[in-house]
């Protein structure tokens, strides 16, 4: 009985397949199915053709509703350009289609070049001088193209016929001609520099640029190079020359920065858009592109007013003082000032020296960040912590500070047992405080440093200086406000006990860096760092003994400690960019972040939660423990079908760095929430325990 049912089911399935085949298979004289319901197209002529002249045709596209859009000849990361199959009278030739200035549409990390609303593509046709225009054949066109919304794409096709004898001048051609970008008289020059395509575009300085963007017509730039469409383009204005730098995808780089390597690429076309449908067409040729003396332009991303950003950087730096690696240094510095007493002039001098150290360190880190980004490197705030050598140096530094807090030796700027702090010691302490604070970002600091990546260098450097002033502000106020110095506790034996207690958070910081070293390279660098740390502790203990005895040779021991730390840092192997690390287990079972993974997750019609973290980010780890890795969050996510993606930024990852920059974030943490069919909703950098569960429990329509 069971076999009979199976055979009956198989027969029914075979019959169904035959029926579908009969319905779908075209007959010998069947025409292919044509569908232009989502984006209608019409073929329009500008008057009648004349022998020996150029006859202009137009393909006018009209979407069925505003949600549908069409594509430029180079659609970008997704989409499809149109294909045209013409049937013209003998000798008539079709020229290159002329497109209006396209728009950009970024969906799930993929950049598309599109047209919204109705638009027209103009097609010039050359009519031979001996053409018999009195007896013209019809012009026929088979066209295939694509119409898309933010969520779905539908292939479109049509067969169009135009009778030249009945063509009349169409009044719409005036507007359609005006929408076509004019061709530049002079050819821009281009060269490849590192992982960027540099284009020097001759453009009068009087022309307003608005929000410039370069659309490159060719998807292949020779030698396997391809434009990274979604990456941020930068522009430099130098009089009547505009220099555009367009990022190239990883994996197809030119020989080196500053070297021209055009390969087989003889020329390429494109459109420089000024925004709002305005722009110019160009054809670029190989050549040198000068950069000297230009003024960088801010990108098209909207940033708050500079004053607001300066206040945000100041507040962000102020909040860094409560971080576990900074607070002990600030506390000991204040206690050293209280112990020393002294007049107001000494206190102010000491505060200014400490502030100078902090500000110079922040400015140096900011300048390094901007220089690396200008050279094509995709890095963000705390980029130095993605290098194992820097982590080794920080670990040894944290070990030395812990030893200092335990009383093994004294640092002149933070001594509570010796004389007054020296300006040199206070300056070094400021450098130290700023350097150990870099793993952290806060609510105000993130917005300011994210904007710093988009602003001109001078304004960006002002933000890094403001960050340093905010970090130094508490001690600066103590030095300049006598009433605050009066609030400091009286010196006593309790200060020694307090300093030893401050060794606890610094010791935990050293332990966290020790764990990060293991995450970077495993057992070998871990054991090596531990042995070097033991030797350094021994040297510091000897140094402390000589300090207490007043014996000579203290400088030699201190120099030996520094030299040993430098040697240990330089011997650590460097991790390659984007080299994957073993992911931590998570209750949410997230997928690794990538642009393709995000696009697939958003296309599923489910809510999507994306978080970017790093093992060296204190705020990230606190948020994960408090809000992300919770059973209540997992239960709410499972009930709502939330898809989770995690971007690990512990090591350098150009794709993550570019994505963070597009979101206006200078570093991690970054938390994004996508409702089905919606855009990114950026969550606060400090998550609440129930915040994610509440997002997952939002009412949403059933699919």
C-alpha positions as semicolon CSV with decimal commas, in nm:
position;residue;x (nm);y (nm);z (nm)
1;X;0,000;0,000;0,000
2;X;0,283;0,234;0,088
3;X;0,467;0,163;-0,239
4;X;0,147;0,224;-0,437
5;X;0,103;0,564;-0,270
6;X;0,464;0,651;-0,342
7;X;0,426;0,557;-0,709
8;X;0,105;0,758;-0,730
9;X;0,277;1,058;-0,576
10;X;0,567;1,027;-0,819
11;X;0,329;1,013;-1,116
12;X;0,150;1,326;-0,993
13;X;0,481;1,505;-0,946
14;X;0,594;1,406;-1,297
15;X;0,266;1,526;-1,444
16;X;0,301;1,858;-1,262
17;X;0,656;1,902;-1,394
18;X;0,540;1,832;-1,750
19;X;0,258;2,083;-1,712
20;X;0,493;2,353;-1,587
21;X;0,737;2,277;-1,868
22;X;0,462;2,307;-2,124
23;X;0,352;2,639;-1,981
24;X;0,698;2,788;-1,950
25;X;0,878;2,652;-2,255
26;X;0,839;2,886;-2,554
27;X;0,711;2,749;-2,881
28;X;0,899;2,789;-3,203
29;X;0,720;3,110;-3,296
30;X;0,671;3,240;-2,940
31;X;0,806;3,582;-2,848
32;X;1,000;3,636;-2,522
33;X;0,793;3,770;-2,238
34;X;0,813;4,149;-2,209
35;X;0,755;4,324;-1,878
36;X;0,797;4,697;-1,818
37;X;0,527;4,729;-1,554
38;X;0,759;4,858;-1,280
39;X;0,955;5,102;-1,496
40;X;0,789;5,196;-1,827
41;X;1,015;5,303;-2,114
42;X;0,938;5,493;-2,436
43;X;1,152;5,569;-2,737
44;X;1,124;5,936;-2,841
45;X;1,289;6,122;-3,131
46;X;1,392;6,486;-3,143
47;X;1,236;6,566;-3,479
48;X;1,301;6,386;-3,807
49;X;1,642;6,264;-3,925
50;X;1,838;6,459;-4,185
51;X;2,111;6,317;-4,414
52;X;2,465;6,381;-4,286
53;X;2,346;6,498;-3,942
54;X;2,310;6,361;-3,592
55;X;1,963;6,247;-3,495
56;X;1,894;6,244;-3,123
57;X;1,678;5,977;-2,962
58;X;1,571;5,948;-2,600
59;X;1,487;5,652;-2,378
60;X;1,243;5,795;-2,126
61;X;1,196;5,585;-1,811
62;X;0,896;5,635;-1,581
63;X;0,863;5,432;-1,258
64;X;0,519;5,300;-1,163
65;X;0,561;5,443;-0,810
66;X;0,828;5,652;-0,633
67;X;0,985;5,349;-0,462
68;X;1,124;5,211;-0,790
69;X;1,456;5,328;-0,930
70;X;1,676;5,262;-1,235
71;X;2,053;5,240;-1,279
72;X;2,344;5,424;-1,437
73;X;2,562;5,249;-1,698
74;X;2,790;5,136;-1,412
75;X;2,540;5,035;-1,142
76;X;2,800;5,011;-0,864
77;X;2,818;4,720;-0,618
78;X;2,473;4,589;-0,714
79;X;2,212;4,637;-0,984
80;X;2,239;4,607;-1,360
81;X;2,293;4,849;-1,645
82;X;2,069;4,837;-1,951
83;X;2,150;4,642;-2,268
84;X;2,037;4,771;-2,608
85;X;1,989;4,578;-2,931
86;X;1,922;4,818;-3,222
87;X;1,788;4,752;-3,571
88;X;1,865;5,055;-3,787
89;X;1,868;5,131;-4,160
90;X;2,197;5,031;-4,331
91;X;2,483;5,272;-4,258
92;X;2,315;5,438;-3,960
93;X;2,532;5,426;-3,646
94;X;2,440;5,452;-3,278
95;X;2,666;5,652;-3,048
96;X;2,735;5,611;-2,674
97;X;2,429;5,675;-2,456
98;X;2,440;6,000;-2,258
99;X;2,320;5,965;-1,899
100;X;2,206;6,225;-1,647
101;X;2,407;6,269;-1,327
102;X;2,326;5,965;-1,108
103;X;2,265;5,951;-0,734
104;X;2,421;5,723;-0,471
105;X;2,218;5,473;-0,270
106;X;2,391;5,283;0,010
107;X;2,213;4,966;0,125
108;X;2,376;4,716;0,358
109;X;2,724;4,845;0,284
110;X;2,670;4,821;-0,094
111;X;2,685;5,141;-0,301
112;X;2,446;5,169;-0,595
113;X;2,440;5,433;-0,872
114;X;2,074;5,503;-0,939
115;X;1,804;5,735;-1,074
116;X;1,492;5,811;-0,876
117;X;1,180;5,935;-1,050
118;X;1,152;5,963;-1,427
119;X;1,470;6,022;-1,627
120;X;1,588;6,009;-1,988
121;X;1,899;5,863;-2,150
122;X;1,988;6,034;-2,478
123;X;2,124;5,830;-2,769
124;X;2,284;6,006;-3,069
125;X;2,239;5,838;-3,410
126;X;2,463;5,932;-3,704
127;X;2,271;5,948;-4,033
128;X;2,482;5,889;-4,349
129;X;2,505;6,168;-4,608
130;X;2,362;5,941;-4,877
131;X;2,075;5,817;-4,663
132;X;1,740;5,797;-4,839
133;X;1,539;5,982;-4,578
134;X;1,230;5,978;-4,799
135;X;1,201;5,601;-4,769
136;X;1,306;5,532;-4,414
137;X;1,279;5,197;-4,241
138;X;1,143;5,184;-3,885
139;X;1,391;5,201;-3,597
140;X;1,354;4,899;-3,367
141;X;1,504;4,846;-3,025
142;X;1,506;4,553;-2,783
143;X;1,599;4,676;-2,435
144;X;1,666;4,489;-2,110
145;X;1,709;4,677;-1,784
146;X;1,641;4,650;-1,412
147;X;1,397;4,822;-1,177
148;X;1,451;4,796;-0,802
149;X;1,323;4,914;-0,469
150;X;1,522;4,903;-0,147
151;X;1,408;4,543;-0,101
152;X;1,332;4,379;-0,437
153;X;1,449;4,392;-0,800
154;X;1,244;4,301;-1,109
155;X;1,403;4,252;-1,456
156;X;1,235;4,465;-1,721
157;X;1,234;4,433;-2,098
158;X;1,060;4,595;-2,394
159;X;1,056;4,603;-2,773
160;X;1,021;4,954;-2,908
161;X;0,947;5,069;-3,264
162;X;0,986;5,424;-3,392
163;X;0,874;5,546;-3,733
164;X;1,104;5,834;-3,836
165;X;0,844;5,957;-4,083
166;X;0,600;6,041;-3,805
167;X;0,858;6,181;-3,560
168;X;0,803;6,533;-3,437
169;X;1,007;6,760;-3,217
170;X;0,925;6,678;-2,855
171;X;0,920;6,970;-2,611
172;X;1,060;6,752;-2,334
173;X;1,401;6,734;-2,501
174;X;1,499;7,072;-2,359
175;X;1,479;6,945;-2,000
176;X;1,635;6,612;-2,094
177;X;1,933;6,783;-2,259
178;X;1,979;7,008;-1,955
179;X;1,997;6,703;-1,726
180;X;2,295;6,560;-1,917
181;X;2,623;6,662;-1,756
182;X;2,834;6,878;-1,991
183;X;3,167;6,740;-2,111
184;X;3,485;6,902;-1,975
185;X;3,696;7,068;-2,243
186;X;4,024;6,958;-2,082
187;X;4,110;6,599;-1,995
188;X;4,177;6,524;-1,629
189;X;4,493;6,331;-1,542
190;X;4,500;6,021;-1,325
191;X;4,752;5,804;-1,142
192;X;4,740;5,522;-0,888
193;X;4,890;5,590;-0,545
194;X;4,881;5,304;-0,298
195;X;4,525;5,181;-0,280
196;X;4,375;5,497;-0,429
197;X;4,293;5,628;-0,774
198;X;4,399;5,993;-0,781
199;X;4,232;6,216;-1,042
200;X;4,330;6,576;-1,113
201;X;4,022;6,747;-1,260
202;X;4,067;7,096;-1,414
203;X;3,775;7,292;-1,272
204;X;3,749;7,670;-1,225
205;X;3,771;7,772;-0,861
206;X;3,453;7,979;-0,908
207;X;3,240;7,663;-0,950
208;X;3,068;7,560;-0,629
209;X;3,123;7,194;-0,549
210;X;2,836;7,119;-0,312
211;X;2,879;6,752;-0,217
212;X;3,125;6,616;-0,476
213;X;3,132;6,250;-0,575
214;X;3,314;6,080;-0,862
215;X;3,124;5,817;-1,060
216;X;3,373;5,602;-1,252
217;X;3,215;5,456;-1,566
218;X;3,444;5,156;-1,602
219;X;3,420;4,878;-1,338
220;X;3,767;4,750;-1,443
221;X;4,062;4,990;-1,414
222;X;4,326;4,750;-1,544
223;X;4,550;4,497;-1,367
224;X;4,252;4,371;-1,170
225;X;4,185;4,705;-1,001
226;X;3,826;4,785;-0,908
227;X;3,677;5,092;-0,745
228;X;3,562;5,053;-0,385
229;X;3,232;5,228;-0,447
230;X;3,116;5,239;-0,084
231;X;3,443;5,381;0,053
232;X;3,476;5,749;0,140
233;X;3,618;5,968;-0,135
234;X;3,839;6,263;-0,045
235;X;3,887;6,589;-0,235
236;X;4,160;6,853;-0,235
237;X;4,106;7,198;-0,391
238;X;4,410;7,372;-0,537
239;X;4,298;7,678;-0,731
240;X;4,153;7,565;-1,064
241;X;4,244;7,202;-0,997
242;X;4,029;6,959;-0,799
243;X;4,208;6,642;-0,688
244;X;3,979;6,348;-0,614
245;X;4,105;6,035;-0,441
246;X;3,888;5,728;-0,502
247;X;3,966;5,416;-0,291
248;X;4,050;5,090;-0,470
249;X;3,935;4,755;-0,334
250;X;4,189;4,548;-0,143
251;X;4,360;4,271;-0,331
252;X;4,446;4,475;-0,640
253;X;4,691;4,744;-0,532
254;X;4,940;4,936;-0,736
255;X;5,315;4,888;-0,670
256;X;5,343;5,157;-0,406
257;X;5,247;5,498;-0,283
258;X;5,343;5,774;-0,521
259;X;5,417;5,535;-0,806
260;X;5,221;5,564;-1,125
261;X;5,119;5,221;-1,252
262;X;4,841;5,265;-1,503
263;X;4,914;4,932;-1,677
264;X;4,690;4,880;-1,978
265;X;4,446;5,152;-1,872
266;X;4,472;5,416;-2,142
267;X;4,175;5,626;-2,035
268;X;3,847;5,606;-1,851
269;X;3,531;5,813;-1,838
270;X;3,318;5,927;-1,551
271;X;3,099;6,195;-1,400
272;X;3,191;6,439;-1,125
273;X;2,870;6,512;-0,937
274;X;2,816;6,831;-0,739
275;X;2,491;6,703;-0,591
276;X;2,127;6,782;-0,675
277;X;2,164;6,652;-1,032
278;X;2,452;6,886;-1,124
279;X;2,792;6,774;-1,250
280;X;3,033;6,737;-1,541
281;X;3,143;6,448;-1,762
282;X;3,512;6,380;-1,819
283;X;3,756;6,146;-1,990
284;X;4,073;6,101;-1,783
285;X;4,418;6,023;-1,926
286;X;4,735;5,897;-1,747
287;X;4,959;6,162;-1,596
288;X;5,099;6,317;-1,279
289;X;4,853;6,463;-1,029
290;X;5,011;6,724;-0,797
291;X;4,896;6,747;-0,434
292;X;5,115;7,028;-0,299
293;X;4,946;7,339;-0,168
294;X;4,590;7,211;-0,186
295;X;4,317;7,253;0,072
296;X;4,128;6,935;0,170
297;X;3,752;6,955;0,153
298;X;3,514;6,805;0,404
299;X;3,330;6,500;0,273
300;X;2,961;6,502;0,197
301;X;2,873;6,364;0,540
302;X;2,694;6,615;0,756
303;X;2,878;6,702;1,075
304;X;2,772;6,922;1,367
305;X;2,910;7,272;1,413
306;X;3,276;7,288;1,508
307;X;3,198;7,449;1,846
308;X;2,963;7,163;1,934
309;X;3,227;6,911;1,836
310;X;3,492;7,088;2,044
311;X;3,266;7,079;2,349
312;X;3,195;6,710;2,285
313;X;3,568;6,634;2,264
314;X;3,628;6,830;2,584
315;X;3,353;6,640;2,768
316;X;3,476;6,308;2,628
317;X;3,828;6,373;2,752
318;X;3,693;6,470;3,094
319;X;3,508;6,139;3,123
320;X;3,826;5,945;3,047
321;X;3,954;6,040;3,392
322;X;3,720;5,790;3,558
323;X;3,851;5,496;3,354
324;X;4,038;5,233;3,561
325;X;4,370;5,291;3,384
326;X;4,359;5,672;3,412
327;X;4,196;5,737;3,750
328;X;4,487;5,593;3,956
329;X;4,738;5,815;3,774
330;X;4,525;6,125;3,827
331;X;4,470;6,040;4,194
332;X;4,838;5,985;4,265
333;X;4,923;6,306;4,082
334;X;4,680;6,502;4,298
335;X;4,810;6,339;4,617
336;X;5,167;6,419;4,516
337;X;5,065;6,784;4,486
338;X;4,892;6,772;4,826
339;X;5,198;6,614;4,986
340;X;5,435;6,870;4,838
341;X;5,228;7,174;4,935
342;X;5,412;7,470;4,790
343;X;5,297;7,802;4,655
344;X;5,041;7,874;4,383
345;X;5,310;7,940;4,122
346;X;5,458;7,592;4,166
347;X;5,111;7,434;4,150
348;X;5,028;7,615;3,829
349;X;5,361;7,530;3,669
350;X;5,310;7,166;3,758
351;X;4,953;7,167;3,620
352;X;5,065;7,329;3,296
353;X;5,345;7,074;3,250
354;X;5,100;6,786;3,305
355;X;4,851;6,945;3,061
356;X;5,122;6,995;2,799
357;X;5,211;6,626;2,819
358;X;4,849;6,517;2,781
359;X;4,773;6,755;2,492
360;X;5,092;6,670;2,301
361;X;5,022;6,297;2,335
362;X;4,663;6,334;2,211
363;X;4,771;6,560;1,925
364;X;5,047;6,318;1,824
365;X;4,805;6,024;1,822
366;X;4,556;6,229;1,621
367;X;4,820;6,341;1,372
368;X;4,935;5,982;1,327
369;X;4,576;5,873;1,268
370;X;4,516;6,144;1,005
371;X;4,846;6,079;0,828
372;X;4,777;5,708;0,801
373;X;4,428;5,772;0,666
374;X;4,561;6,023;0,412
375;X;4,805;5,753;0,296
376;X;4,513;5,520;0,227
377;X;4,523;5,318;0,552
378;X;4,182;5,238;0,699
379;X;4,241;5,299;1,071
380;X;4,045;5,451;1,357
381;X;4,095;5,576;1,711
382;X;4,320;5,350;1,924
383;X;4,465;5,209;1,601
384;X;4,799;5,154;1,778
385;X;4,640;4,890;2,001
386;X;4,586;4,671;1,695
387;X;4,963;4,618;1,686
388;X;5,100;4,344;1,919
389;X;5,422;4,543;1,970
390;X;5,228;4,836;2,116
391;X;5,031;4,601;2,341
392;X;5,358;4,455;2,473
393;X;5,485;4,806;2,549
394;X;5,158;4,896;2,724
395;X;5,165;4,574;2,926
396;X;5,520;4,638;3,046
397;X;5,424;4,998;3,122
398;X;5,123;4,885;3,326
399;X;5,351;4,644;3,515
400;X;5,593;4,929;3,589
401;X;5,313;5,158;3,709
402;X;5,177;4,882;3,932
403;X;5,525;4,836;4,078
404;X;5,540;5,210;4,140
405;X;5,206;5,209;4,320
406;X;5,329;4,921;4,537
407;X;5,624;5,138;4,640
408;X;5,906;4,947;4,468
409;X;6,038;5,271;4,315
410;X;5,938;5,636;4,276
411;X;5,841;5,844;3,971
412;X;5,928;6,212;4,026
413;X;5,594;6,334;3,893
414;X;5,388;6,107;4,121
415;X;5,606;6,072;4,429
416;X;5,432;6,108;4,767
417;X;5,742;6,035;4,972
418;X;5,993;6,276;4,825
419;X;6,006;6,644;4,738
420;X;5,770;6,850;4,520
421;X;5,690;6,721;4,170
422;X;5,916;6,842;3,892
423;X;5,791;6,991;3,567
424;X;5,972;6,720;3,373
425;X;5,809;6,447;3,581
426;X;5,464;6,607;3,548
427;X;5,506;6,635;3,170
428;X;5,599;6,266;3,147
429;X;5,301;6,175;3,365
430;X;5,072;6,363;3,127
431;X;5,212;6,171;2,831
432;X;5,155;5,850;3,023
433;X;4,796;5,932;3,119
434;X;4,698;6,013;2,760
435;X;4,862;5,704;2,616
436;X;4,700;5,456;2,856
437;X;4,359;5,619;2,801
438;X;4,343;5,541;2,428
439;X;4,156;5,207;2,454
440;X;3,848;5,394;2,573
441;X;3,582;5,599;2,398
442;X;3,279;5,759;2,556
443;X;2,941;5,900;2,453
444;X;3,068;6,250;2,373
445;X;3,410;6,150;2,251
446;X;3,280;5,912;1,982
447;X;3,086;6,179;1,794
448;X;3,374;6,425;1,804
449;X;3,643;6,182;1,686
450;X;3,411;6,038;1,422
451;X;3,370;6,389;1,280
452;X;3,749;6,441;1,298
453;X;3,789;6,179;1,026
454;X;3,572;6,387;0,792
455;X;3,695;6,740;0,867
456;X;3,994;6,925;0,719
457;X;4,321;6,849;0,904
458;X;4,336;7,177;1,100
459;X;3,984;7,143;1,240
460;X;4,043;6,773;1,310
461;X;4,359;6,853;1,507
462;X;4,164;7,108;1,713
463;X;3,933;6,826;1,821
464;X;4,226;6,609;1,934
465;X;4,368;6,904;2,127
466;X;4,029;6,961;2,292
467;X;4,022;6,594;2,389
468;X;4,359;6,635;2,559
469;X;4,248;6,950;2,742
470;X;3,941;6,764;2,869
471;X;4,157;6,478;2,995
472;X;4,391;6,722;3,174
473;X;4,113;6,950;3,300
474;X;4,074;6,810;3,657
475;X;4,440;6,851;3,743
476;X;4,451;7,184;3,557
477;X;4,170;7,311;3,782
478;X;4,345;7,182;4,093
479;X;4,656;7,373;3,996
480;X;4,480;7,703;3,915
481;X;4,192;7,712;4,165
482;X;4,316;7,750;4,525
483;X;3,974;7,651;4,665
484;X;4,002;7,310;4,496
485;X;4,354;7,259;4,629
486;X;4,216;7,336;4,972
487;X;3,974;7,045;4,938
488;X;4,259;6,798;4,898
489;X;4,302;6,581;5,211
490;X;4,583;6,653;5,453
491;X;4,899;6,449;5,406
492;X;4,944;6,146;5,629
493;X;5,027;5,779;5,647
494;X;4,697;5,693;5,480
495;X;4,844;5,814;5,149
496;X;5,082;5,518;5,132
497;X;4,791;5,279;5,189
498;X;4,582;5,458;4,925
499;X;4,860;5,434;4,668
500;X;4,892;5,062;4,728
501;X;4,517;5,023;4,676
502;X;4,553;5,206;4,345
503;X;4,786;4,926;4,238
504;X;4,477;4,704;4,212
505;X;4,312;4,870;3,908
506;X;4,649;4,912;3,740
507;X;4,728;4,547;3,806
508;X;4,395;4,452;3,652
509;X;4,484;4,666;3,351
510;X;4,814;4,478;3,318
511;X;4,627;4,146;3,346
512;X;4,385;4,253;3,072
513;X;4,676;4,346;2,843
514;X;4,842;4,014;2,927
515;X;4,523;3,835;2,817
516;X;4,515;4,046;2,499
517;X;4,869;3,934;2,418
518;X;4,752;3,575;2,443
519;X;4,463;3,658;2,208
520;X;4,708;3,809;1,962
521;X;4,974;3,540;1,944
522;X;4,919;3,254;2,186
523;X;5,162;3,107;2,436
524;X;5,504;3,206;2,296
525;X;5,470;3,589;2,312
526;X;5,282;3,548;2,641
527;X;5,570;3,364;2,808
528;X;5,824;3,605;2,659
529;X;5,631;3,907;2,786
530;X;5,600;3,749;3,133
531;X;5,975;3,685;3,152
532;X;6,056;4,039;3,039
533;X;5,809;4,173;3,295
534;X;5,982;3,979;3,573
535;X;6,320;4,117;3,468
536;X;6,179;4,471;3,457
537;X;6,025;4,434;3,803
538;X;6,364;4,320;3,932
539;X;6,538;4,618;3,774
540;X;6,275;4,856;3,912
541;X;6,312;4,709;4,261
542;X;6,688;4,766;4,238
543;X;6,624;5,118;4,113
544;X;6,393;5,185;4,409
545;X;6,655;5,059;4,653
546;X;6,915;5,293;4,503
547;X;6,663;5,580;4,518
548;X;6,610;5,525;4,889
549;X;6,984;5,498;4,953
550;X;7,071;5,793;4,734
551;X;7,320;5,575;4,548
552;X;7,440;5,677;4,198
553;X;7,353;5,491;3,879
554;X;6,975;5,542;3,894
555;X;6,967;5,673;3,537
556;X;7,143;5,359;3,412
557;X;6,882;5,132;3,566
558;X;6,596;5,343;3,432
559;X;6,752;5,342;3,083
560;X;6,794;4,964;3,100
561;X;6,423;4,926;3,175
562;X;6,324;5,144;2,879
563;X;6,568;4,969;2,641
564;X;6,446;4,626;2,748
565;X;6,083;4,728;2,691
566;X;6,165;4,864;2,342
567;X;6,353;4,547;2,244
568;X;6,067;4,329;2,367
569;X;5,816;4,533;2,165
570;X;6,018;4,519;1,844
571;X;6,061;4,141;1,856
572;X;5,688;4,069;1,856
573;X;5,561;3,954;1,513
574;X;5,318;4,194;1,349
575;X;4,969;4,076;1,260
576;X;4,854;4,126;0,904
577;X;4,554;4,356;0,829
578;X;4,225;4,174;0,851
579;X;4,387;3,858;0,994
580;X;4,105;3,682;1,173
581;X;4,115;3,601;1,544
582;X;3,935;3,317;1,710
583;X;3,595;3,453;1,809
584;X;3,473;3,437;2,168
585;X;3,167;3,230;2,235
586;X;2,851;3,435;2,262
587;X;2,498;3,363;2,377
588;X;2,367;3,538;2,066
589;X;2,572;3,317;1,827
590;X;2,653;3,613;1,598
591;X;2,776;3,586;1,241
592;X;3,109;3,756;1,156
593;X;3,046;4,101;1,012
594;X;3,092;4,172;0,643
595;X;2,908;4,389;0,395
596;X;2,766;4,082;0,223
597;X;2,654;3,927;0,554
598;X;2,480;4,251;0,653
599;X;2,305;4,276;0,317
600;X;2,186;3,914;0,342
601;X;2,065;3,966;0,699
602;X;1,867;4,278;0,607
603;X;1,718;4,102;0,305
604;X;1,579;3,830;0,534
605;X;1,301;4,060;0,657
606;X;1,405;4,012;1,020
607;X;1,546;4,263;1,274
608;X;1,926;4,286;1,266
609;X;2,162;4,379;1,550
610;X;2,524;4,462;1,461
611;X;2,791;4,537;1,717
612;X;3,156;4,627;1,672
613;X;3,395;4,541;1,953
614;X;3,762;4,485;2,031
615;X;3,943;4,297;2,303
616;X;4,130;4,612;2,404
617;X;3,813;4,823;2,437
618;X;3,710;4,857;2,802
619;X;3,369;5,006;2,722
620;X;3,298;4,724;2,476
621;X;3,364;4,453;2,732
622;X;3,155;4,624;2,997
623;X;2,860;4,656;2,755
624;X;2,892;4,292;2,654
625;X;2,880;4,177;3,015
626;X;2,602;4,417;3,118
627;X;2,371;4,419;2,815
628;X;2,464;4,178;2,534
629;X;2,566;3,848;2,693
630;X;2,247;3,811;2,898
631;X;1,986;3,538;2,899
632;X;1,708;3,799;2,885
633;X;1,862;3,946;2,569
634;X;1,900;3,603;2,410
635;X;1,540;3,508;2,492
636;X;1,405;3,833;2,345
637;X;1,622;3,796;2,032
638;X;1,513;3,435;1,977
639;X;1,146;3,530;2,013
640;X;1,175;3,816;1,762
641;X;1,403;3,625;1,522
642;X;1,679;3,887;1,549
643;X;1,992;3,820;1,340
644;X;2,314;3,922;1,517
645;X;2,642;4,019;1,352
646;X;2,966;4,097;1,534
647;X;3,259;4,293;1,393
648;X;3,586;4,220;1,575
649;X;3,814;4,522;1,545
650;X;4,090;4,388;1,772
651;X;4,316;4,365;1,472
652;X;4,319;4,592;1,171
653;X;4,027;4,530;0,939
654;X;3,989;4,774;0,645
655;X;3,627;4,676;0,578
656;X;3,524;4,744;0,938
657;X;3,726;5,068;0,945
658;X;3,548;5,195;0,632
659;X;3,208;5,096;0,767
660;X;3,275;5,274;1,099
661;X;3,381;5,588;0,910
662;X;3,060;5,583;0,703
663;X;2,862;5,567;1,027
664;X;3,052;5,868;1,166
665;X;3,236;5,659;1,429
666;X;3,609;5,694;1,491
667;X;3,635;5,359;1,667
668;X;3,457;5,103;1,878
669;X;3,214;5,041;2,035
670;X;2,942;5,091;1,776
671;X;2,595;4,937;1,799
672;X;2,344;4,940;1,512
673;X;1,985;4,820;1,498
674;X;1,799;4,757;1,171
675;X;1,425;4,714;1,169
676;X;1,297;4,502;0,875
677;X;1,323;4,721;0,565
678;X;1,456;5,016;0,770
679;X;1,782;5,206;0,789
680;X;2,046;5,184;1,060
681;X;1,950;5,311;1,406
682;X;2,266;5,396;1,601
683;X;2,238;5,294;1,966
684;X;2,410;5,468;2,260
685;X;2,768;5,367;2,334
686;X;2,672;5,279;2,691
687;X;2,404;5,011;2,678
688;X;2,148;4,952;2,952
689;X;2,078;4,596;3,076
690;X;1,727;4,579;2,926
691;X;1,773;4,808;2,626
692;X;1,836;4,538;2,364
693;X;1,554;4,319;2,492
694;X;1,316;4,615;2,466
695;X;1,424;4,678;2,106
696;X;1,361;4,314;2,017
697;X;1,015;4,329;2,178
698;X;0,899;4,621;1,963
699;X;0,568;4,552;1,788
700;X;0,620;4,508;1,415
701;X;0,386;4,392;1,136
702;X;0,389;4,029;1,039
703;X;0,562;3,961;0,703
